[in-house]
């Protein structure tokens, strides 16, 4: 899984941190779905959250 460029990841994390808890979960799940197989693991590492939060 390639994921995103480092520049995009920095912007995504900033965007993620601007949300409240409920919207963070929704955003993380959406990004994981966009990546497909392995997306949950990739996004949970990027946003430093539990994979179960994204599922």
PyMOL commands that set and color helices and strands:
alter all, ss='L'
color gray80, all
select helices_A, chain A and resi 6-17+21-35+39-47+51-54
alter helices_A, ss='H'
color red, helices_A
deselect
rebuild
show_as cartoon
